[in-house]
């Protein structure tokens, strides 16, 4: 057998082996893909289940049923429950939404306490005040901002002085924990005795949640209900100094 014929036979043999290997690989890939999408019976929520609701009640009401779910989806939900008996006697520890695969950690003998999501410094409490845009630096105050709080109203400059309309620094530095979504502006219409109408537009207001001590909380709460609050945004270079005498009409132009 000459060399050319031998090379031809070897080439045909290699081609056959290569084709067989490709076929086996493709068949294996198909099998692996089929395994991933193969359906598995697991418990799934068909309706919302409230935290604290008994599993047995939810199961009887059809809120939780056995459903065919692709295996890769089940694998992504660690602790997926495959039996209707596994959670008997337990209650939903957290809210469960329609379509969720039921996992063991969603049910317990107790209900988890809801978390506020606020990180309140040790020894402090959180309170909220409702301010207009101008009183909160036109929306430039963000979560974590430090602010100085000013108060405006009928204030006495000394213990014996008569109350006068003035503005004073209430607290030099307070941390804002959370800024809520602005409420839409509102309008009100009043009718005068002569029959004319007057429309007044109320500025949008926003809730700001602060971290304060008890004493600071009392000052802010009292001022928010009896006087007007204004926040000043602080930076690392801001200088704010408390003063006994505030700014009034009498002291407006004093140095």
Secondary structure in CASP SS format (residue, H / E / C, confidence):
PFRMAT SS
TARGET T0000
AUTHOR 0000-0000-0000
METHOD secondary structure of the structure
MODEL  1
X C 1.00
X C 1.00
X H 1.00
X H 1.00
X H 1.00
X H 1.00
X H 1.00
X H 1.00
X H 1.00
X H 1.00
X H 1.00
X H 1.00
X H 1.00
X H 1.00
X H 1.00
X H 1.00
X H 1.00
X H 1.00
X H 1.00
X H 1.00
X H 1.00
X H 1.00
X H 1.00
X H 1.00
X H 1.00
X H 1.00
X H 1.00
X H 1.00
X H 1.00
X H 1.00
X H 1.00
X H 1.00
X H 1.00
X H 1.00
X H 1.00
X H 1.00
X H 1.00
X C 1.00
X E 1.00
X E 1.00
X E 1.00
X E 1.00
X E 1.00
X E 1.00
X E 1.00
X C 1.00
X C 1.00
X C 1.00
X E 1.00
X C 1.00
X C 1.00
X C 1.00
X C 1.00
X E 1.00
X H 1.00
X H 1.00
X H 1.00
X H 1.00
X H 1.00
X H 1.00
X C 1.00
X C 1.00
X C 1.00
X E 1.00
X E 1.00
X E 1.00
X E 1.00
X E 1.00
X E 1.00
X E 1.00
X H 1.00
X H 1.00
X H 1.00
X H 1.00
X H 1.00
X H 1.00
X C 1.00
X C 1.00
X C 1.00
X E 1.00
X C 1.00
X C 1.00
X C 1.00
X C 1.00
X C 1.00
X C 1.00
X C 1.00
X C 1.00
X C 1.00
X C 1.00
X E 1.00
X E 1.00
X C 1.00
X C 1.00
X C 1.00
X E 1.00
X C 1.00
X C 1.00
X C 1.00
X C 1.00
X E 1.00
X C 1.00
X E 1.00
X H 1.00
X H 1.00
X H 1.00
X E 1.00
X E 1.00
X C 1.00
X C 1.00
X C 1.00
X C 1.00
X C 1.00
X C 1.00
X C 1.00
X C 1.00
X C 1.00
X C 1.00
X C 1.00
X C 1.00
X C 1.00
X C 1.00
X C 1.00
X C 1.00
X E 1.00
X E 1.00
X E 1.00
X E 1.00
X E 1.00
X E 1.00
X E 1.00
X E 1.00
X C 1.00
X H 1.00
X H 1.00
X H 1.00
X H 1.00
X H 1.00
X H 1.00
X C 1.00
X C 1.00
X C 1.00
X C 1.00
X C 1.00
X C 1.00
X E 1.00
X E 1.00
X E 1.00
X E 1.00
X E 1.00
X E 1.00
X E 1.00
X E 1.00
X E 1.00
X E 1.00
X C 1.00
X C 1.00
X C 1.00
X C 1.00
X C 1.00
X C 1.00
X C 1.00
X C 1.00
X E 1.00
X E 1.00
X E 1.00
X E 1.00
X E 1.00
X E 1.00
X E 1.00
X E 1.00
X E 1.00
X E 1.00
X E 1.00
X E 1.00
X E 1.00
X E 1.00
X E 1.00
X E 1.00
X C 1.00
X C 1.00
X C 1.00
X C 1.00
X C 1.00
X C 1.00
X E 1.00
X E 1.00
X E 1.00
X E 1.00
X E 1.00
X E 1.00
X C 1.00
X C 1.00
X C 1.00
X C 1.00
X C 1.00
X E 1.00
X E 1.00
X E 1.00
X E 1.00
X E 1.00
X E 1.00
X C 1.00
X C 1.00
X E 1.00
X E 1.00
X E 1.00
X E 1.00
X E 1.00
X E 1.00
X E 1.00
X E 1.00
X C 1.00
X H 1.00
X H 1.00
X H 1.00
X H 1.00
X H 1.00
X H 1.00
X H 1.00
X H 1.00
X H 1.00
X H 1.00
X H 1.00
X H 1.00
X H 1.00
X C 1.00
X E 1.00
X E 1.00
X E 1.00
X E 1.00
X E 1.00
X E 1.00
X C 1.00
X C 1.00
X C 1.00
X C 1.00
X C 1.00
X C 1.00
X C 1.00
X C 1.00
X C 1.00
X C 1.00
X C 1.00
X C 1.00
X C 1.00
X E 1.00
X E 1.00
X C 1.00
X C 1.00
X C 1.00
X C 1.00
X C 1.00
X C 1.00
X C 1.00
END
